Amino acid sequence: MDSLDTLVIGAGAVGLACAARLVGTSPDLLIVDAEAAVGTHTSSRNSEVIHAGLYYPPGSAKALLCLEGRERLYAWCAAHDVPHRRIGKLLVAVSEAEQSTLEALASNADACGVHDLQALDQAHLQRLEPALHGVSALLSPSTGIIDSHAYLQSLLAAAERLGAQLALHTRVDGLHHDGDGWIASGLSAGQPFRIKAQRVINAGGLFARQLAQRTQGMPAARIAPSHWCQGRYFAYSGRSPFQHLIYPMPEANTAGLGIHATLDLGGQLRFGPDVQYVDTLDYSVDERLREPFAQAIRRYFPALDIQRLMPAYSGIRPKLVGPGEPAADFLIQTSAEHGLPGLINLFGIESPGLTASLAIAERVARHL
């Protein structure tokens, strides 16, 4: 049976970031993923936004790791030629009734350590984005966009340069500790395998809970819940009316931030995501959603041409809470919490997981 120092299960942004961080001190490192390519699920099916860290509870892991991760990510992109741009985001109050919510967001951002927000009145907002309807806004200059696929490839390349190896089509079906290390077993390219590792990172994303359930000795009470939350996107054909990312006020009693407008690096405008909890992996986007999307978008973009809205793609986030429940924090579960040596479980790594990925990897390294 082959033996190695570190096994990273899951080749999304967080798993690859962990591999790139750990391989310098653990060159005998293997990354495995059940899919045919890296980042197949949550990491490549999102808004591709580098978040500034405005929304999360001050002092929470999401707030701290987003802020640290944002700066690490911008530096990584510059050092590794990953396409990105600090495009800026407008948080918009479309009516006077939303002004208090906007002010609360500004206060929360300040408490989180984000001190560069700029308040805009209606006149300033109209000069900046003439097609946008709103009575006031906050400009977040630290918000950006990134080519998530190029980022994933850069992490993989950095890890492989220092000796890490990647095995795709490789599913871990079970983990158990034999007193001298972790035995991982499963299927690789359809063939059974067993491998031994001293340290294991469960960065399984949507499937992290299932892997924890198949980990011998894992206390049932320490296996975090997982709720799959789908978000769908529509593209807007033709030239974009906006130069910035546009975010309405967060919707009350939902798991999302509202249907916002984002741009990719090619200038393509897209709207989303909405929020729908699902039980199965379903990445389809129903054309019948066009009208509900249009209704939400017209609140801040009255001139929307519904015929230019085209179904684009969807993603699914692993949430720790279900519909109507308060938002949960990232859960970076260490040996001190579950009692098993050399194992770290990463649960509920949803937004801002891409932005925070390098900071999450740094925290994982400190715990090993």
C-alpha positions in Angstrom: 0.0 0.0 0.0 1.4 3.4 -1.0 2.0 5.8 1.8 2.2 9.6 1.8 2.3 12.5 4.2 -0.8 14.5 3.2 -4.0 13.6 1.3 -6.2 16.5 0.2 -9.7 15.3 -0.8 -11.4 17.7 -3.1 -9.8 19.8 -5.9 -11.9 22.9 -5.7 -10.5 26.3 -4.8 -10.1 25.5 -1.1 -8.6 22.1 -1.6 -6.1 23.3 -4.2 -5.3 26.3 -2.0 -4.6 24.0 0.9 -2.4 21.8 -1.4 -0.4 24.9 -2.6 0.1 26.0 1.0 1.1 22.7 2.5 3.2 21.2 -0.3 6.2 23.3 0.7 6.5 21.5 4.0 4.8 18.3 2.8 6.1 17.5 -0.7 4.6 14.0 -0.5 1.1 15.3 -1.1 -1.7 13.9 -3.1 -4.9 15.7 -4.2 -7.8 13.5 -5.3 -11.2 14.4 -6.8 -14.0 12.2 -8.1 -14.6 14.4 -11.1 -12.8 14.6 -14.5 -11.5 18.2 -13.9 -10.6 20.5 -11.0 -13.3 22.8 -9.6 -16.2 21.2 -11.3 -18.8 22.2 -8.8 -19.1 25.2 -6.5 -15.7 26.7 -7.3 -16.4 27.2 -11.0 -20.2 27.9 -10.8 -20.4 31.3 -9.0 -20.3 35.0 -9.6 -16.5 35.1 -9.8 -16.5 38.0 -7.4 -13.6 38.9 -5.1 -15.6 40.0 -2.1 -14.6 42.9 0.1 -16.1 41.4 3.3 -19.1 43.7 4.0 -21.9 41.4 5.0 -20.7 38.9 7.6 -20.9 39.1 11.4 -17.9 41.0 12.8 -15.4 38.6 14.2 -16.8 35.6 12.4 -14.6 33.2 10.4 -16.3 34.5 7.2 -15.6 38.1 8.1 -12.0 37.5 9.1 -11.1 35.1 6.4 -12.8 37.1 3.7 -10.8 40.2 4.6 -7.5 38.3 4.8 -8.3 36.2 1.8 -9.2 39.2 -0.3 -5.7 40.7 0.1 -4.0 37.4 -0.3 -6.0 36.7 -3.5 -5.2 40.1 -5.1 -1.5 39.5 -4.4 -1.7 35.9 -5.7 -3.4 37.1 -8.9 -0.7 39.7 -9.5 2.1 37.2 -8.8 0.7 34.4 -10.9 -0.8 36.4 -13.8 -4.4 35.4 -13.0 -6.8 37.7 -14.8 -8.7 39.9 -12.4 -9.8 43.5 -12.0 -10.8 45.7 -9.1 -14.0 46.7 -10.8 -15.8 48.0 -7.7 -19.3 47.3 -6.4 -22.3 49.5 -5.8 -24.7 48.6 -3.0 -27.9 50.3 -3.9 -30.9 51.5 -1.9 -33.7 51.7 -4.5 -36.0 53.5 -2.2 -35.9 55.7 1.0 -37.3 52.7 2.9 -34.0 50.9 2.2 -31.8 53.7 3.4 -31.6 52.4 6.9 -30.5 49.0 5.6 -27.8 50.6 3.6 -26.6 52.5 6.7 -26.6 49.3 8.7 -24.5 47.6 6.0 -22.0 50.4 6.2 -21.8 50.1 10.0 -21.3 46.3 9.7 -18.6 46.7 7.1 -16.7 49.2 9.3 -17.0 46.8 12.3 -15.5 44.0 10.1 -12.5 46.2 9.2 -13.7 47.4 5.8 -13.1 51.2 5.9 -13.0 52.2 2.3 -16.7 52.4 1.5 -17.8 55.6 -0.2 -21.3 57.0 0.3 -23.0 58.3 -2.8 -26.1 60.4 -3.1 -28.6 60.0 -5.9 -27.0 62.6 -8.1 -23.6 61.1 -7.8 -25.1 57.6 -8.4 -26.8 58.8 -11.6 -23.5 60.3 -12.9 -21.7 57.1 -12.2 -24.3 54.6 -13.5 -27.0 56.4 -15.6 -29.1 53.2 -16.2 -29.3 52.5 -12.5 -32.3 53.4 -10.3 -31.6 54.2 -6.7 -31.8 56.9 -4.1 -28.3 56.3 -2.6 -25.5 53.8 -2.7 -22.2 52.7 -1.2 -19.3 52.2 -3.5 -16.9 49.3 -2.5 -13.7 49.9 -4.4 -12.1 46.8 -3.0 -14.6 44.4 -4.7 -13.3 42.8 -7.8 -13.8 40.1 -10.4 -11.6 37.1 -11.2 -11.2 34.3 -13.8 -12.0 31.5 -11.4 -10.8 28.8 -13.9 -7.4 30.5 -14.3 -7.2 30.8 -10.5 -7.8 27.1 -10.0 -5.2 26.2 -12.6 -2.7 28.6 -11.0 -3.1 26.9 -7.6 -2.7 23.4 -9.2 0.4 24.5 -11.0 1.9 26.0 -7.9 1.3 22.8 -6.0 2.6 20.5 -8.7 5.8 22.6 -9.1 6.7 21.6 -5.6 5.9 18.0 -6.0 2.1 17.6 -5.4 0.3 15.1 -7.5 -3.4 15.1 -8.7 -5.5 12.1 -9.2 -8.9 12.8 -10.9 -11.7 10.2 -11.4 -10.7 9.2 -7.8 -13.4 8.8 -5.2 -12.7 8.2 -1.5 -15.4 5.9 -0.1 -14.0 5.4 3.4 -11.4 6.6 5.9 -10.2 4.9 9.0 -7.2 5.4 11.3 -5.1 2.3 12.0 -3.2 3.9 14.8 -0.3 4.9 12.6 -2.1 6.9 9.9 -5.2 7.3 7.8 -6.2 4.6 5.3 -8.3 5.9 2.5 -10.0 3.5 0.2 -12.2 3.9 -2.8 -12.2 3.8 -6.6 -9.7 5.4 -9.0 -10.5 5.3 -12.7 -12.9 2.5 -11.8 -10.3 0.4 -9.9 -10.2 -0.2 -6.2 -7.4 1.6 -4.3 -6.1 1.9 -0.7 -3.6 4.5 0.3 -2.1 5.6 3.7 -1.6 9.2 4.8 -0.5 10.9 8.0 -2.7 13.9 7.4 -6.1 14.3 5.6 -7.9 17.4 4.6 -11.6 16.9 3.8 -12.2 19.7 1.3 -15.1 17.8 -0.3 -17.4 20.8 -0.6 -20.8 19.6 -1.5 -19.7 16.1 -0.5 -17.8 16.9 2.7 -20.6 15.6 5.0 -20.8 12.3 3.1 -17.1 11.7 3.5 -17.3 12.5 7.2 -20.1 10.0 7.5 -17.8 7.4 6.0 -14.9 8.2 8.4 -14.5 5.5 11.0 -14.6 6.9 14.5 -16.1 10.3 13.6 -18.6 11.2 16.3 -22.0 11.5 14.8 -22.6 14.8 16.7 -19.6 16.3 15.0 -20.8 15.6 11.5 -22.1 18.9 10.3 -25.4 19.1 8.4 -25.3 20.0 4.7 -28.1 21.7 2.7 -27.6 22.2 -1.0 -28.6 25.6 -2.1 -28.9 26.2 -5.9 -28.4 29.6 -7.4 -29.3 30.3 -11.1 -27.9 32.9 -13.4 -29.2 34.7 -16.6 -26.8 36.4 -19.0 -27.7 39.7 -20.6 -26.9 39.8 -24.3 -25.3 42.8 -26.0 -23.4 45.7 -24.4 -23.7 46.0 -20.6 -25.4 49.2 -19.3 -23.2 49.0 -16.2 -19.5 49.5 -15.4 -19.7 48.3 -11.8 -21.1 45.3 -10.0 -24.6 46.2 -8.8 -26.0 44.7 -5.6 -29.5 45.5 -4.3 -30.1 45.4 -0.6 -30.1 41.8 0.8 -33.5 40.2 0.8 -35.1 39.5 4.2 -35.5 35.9 5.3 -33.6 34.4 2.4 -30.3 32.7 2.0 -28.9 35.1 -0.6 -28.0 38.7 -1.3 -30.7 39.2 -3.9 -30.4 39.0 -7.7 -27.4 41.2 -8.4 -25.6 42.2 -11.6 -22.1 41.1 -12.2 -19.6 41.4 -15.1 -17.1 39.0 -16.2 -13.6 40.0 -17.5 -14.9 40.0 -21.0 -17.6 42.6 -20.1 -20.5 40.1 -20.3 -23.3 41.1 -17.9 -25.1 38.4 -15.9 -27.8 38.5 -13.2 -28.1 36.2 -10.3 -28.1 34.1 -8.3 -31.6 33.3 -7.0 -32.0 30.9 -4.1 -33.5 27.4 -4.2 -32.8 24.5 -1.9 -32.4 21.2 -3.8 -31.9 17.6 -2.9 -30.1 16.6 -6.1 -27.3 18.0 -8.3 -29.2 20.0 -10.9 -27.4 22.6 -12.9 -30.2 23.4 -15.3 -31.7 26.9 -15.7 -35.4 27.0 -16.6 -36.4 29.6 -19.1 -39.6 30.2 -17.1 -37.5 31.9 -14.5 -37.0 34.8 -16.9 -40.0 36.8 -15.7 -39.3 36.4 -12.0 -35.7 37.5 -12.6 -36.9 40.5 -14.7 -39.2 41.6 -11.9 -36.4 41.6 -9.4 -33.9 43.3 -11.7 -36.3 46.1 -12.8 -36.3 47.4 -9.2 -32.8 48.8 -9.9 -32.7 48.6 -13.7 -36.0 49.8 -15.0 -34.9 49.8 -18.7 -34.3 46.0 -18.7 -35.1 44.4 -22.0 -36.4 41.0 -21.0 -35.7 39.6 -24.5 -32.0 40.0 -23.8 -32.1 37.8 -20.7 -30.8 34.3 -21.6 -30.5 31.3 -19.3 -26.8 30.9 -18.4 -25.7 28.5 -15.7 -26.2 27.6 -12.1 -24.2 26.6 -9.0 -24.9 24.9 -5.8 -23.5 25.9 -2.4 -23.1 23.6 0.6 -24.9 25.4 3.5 -24.9 24.4 7.1 -28.5 25.7 7.5 -31.8 25.1 5.8 -34.5 27.5 4.5 -35.4 30.3 6.9 -32.6 29.6 9.3 -30.0 32.2 10.3 -26.8 32.2 8.2 -24.0 29.9 9.5 -20.3 30.5 9.7 -17.5 28.5 8.0 -16.7 25.4 10.0 -13.0 24.4 10.0 -13.1 21.3 12.2 -9.9 20.2 13.8 -8.7 17.2 15.8 -9.4 19.1 19.0 -13.1 19.2 18.0 -13.7 15.7 16.8 -10.9 13.8 18.5 -9.3 12.2 15.5 -5.6 12.9 14.8 -4.4 14.5 11.7 -7.8 15.1 10.1 -9.4 18.5 9.2 -13.0 18.7 8.0 -14.0 21.8 6.0 -17.8 22.2 6.3 -20.1 24.8 4.9 -17.5 26.5 2.7 -19.8 28.6 0.5 -19.5 32.2 -0.4 -17.1 33.9 0.3 -15.1 30.7 0.0 -13.4 31.5 -3.3 -12.3 34.9 -1.9 -11.2 33.4 1.4 -9.6 30.2 -0.1 -6.0 31.3 0.5 -6.7 32.5 4.1 -8.6 29.2 4.8 -5.5 27.3 3.6 -3.4 29.3 6.0 -5.6 28.5 8.9 -5.6 24.8 8.0 -1.8 24.9 7.9 -1.7 26.3 11.4 -3.9 23.5 12.7 -1.9 20.7 11.3 
